[in-house]
């Protein structure tokens, strides 16, 4: 059984949508989008749902990157200020 699992996992490719790897969190968001559409009597709009999830993921990446950048700028300013003193 272990060899079978190892063989399967070694040959699996990550699922991608619009050249982005589908994470568990993204899959869950897509699932909620589809279920919500069905529960409200609508038809899931696959492309719209994917675009919303990717947009959400992109916003998170931008916010994280911005926070890292701001921290590095603050550290850089502190180091340069100490050199001036």
N, C-alpha and C positions, 0 to 999 in steps of 0.2 A: 504494500500500500504506500509506504514512504517513497519508494522509487517512482511510483506512478505520480504522486503529488509533485515530486521534484521535477519529473519530466514535464508535467503540465505547466508548472510555474516558470520553468526555464524557457519555455516556448511562447509564453503569453506576452503580447505587446500591450502597453498601456492604451486605454481607450482615449481617443482624441476627438475633439469637436472643434472645427475651425482652427486647426493646428494648435490647440491648447489641450494639455493633458487633463482628462476628466478626473478630478479628485473626488473622494467620498463626500465631501461637503457640497461640491458642485452637483453631484448626482442627487443628493438629498434635496437640494433646492429645486432641481428640475422636477423631481418627483412631486414635491409640494405644489409646484406650478401646475402640473398636469392634473393632480387630484383636485386642486381648487377649481380649475376650469371645468372639470367633469361634474363636481358637486354643485356648481352654480348653473348647470345646464348648458355650459358652453362646450366648445370643441377645443382641445388643447392646440395652441398655435406653437408648434415645435420651434420654429425659427425664432419667434418672438421670445419664447421662454429661454432659449439658449442665449440669445443676445442679452437678456436681462441678467442671467447668471454670469456671463462673461464680463459684462459691464460692472457688476458688483465685485467680482474678483479683481478686476483692473483697478477699481477705486481703492480696494484694500491694499493692493500692491503700491499704489501711488502714495497713500497715507503712510504706510510703513516706511517706504523709501524716503519720504519727506521728513519723517521723524528722525531717521538715522542721519540724514543730511544735516538737519538742524543741530543735532547733538554734536556732530563732527565740527560744524562751524563754531559752535560755542567753545569746544575744546581748543580749536585752532586759535580763536581770539584770545582765550586765556593764556595759552602758551606764548603768543606773540606779545601780549601785554606784559607778561613777566620779563620778556627779553628787553623791552623798552625801559623797564624800571631799573 
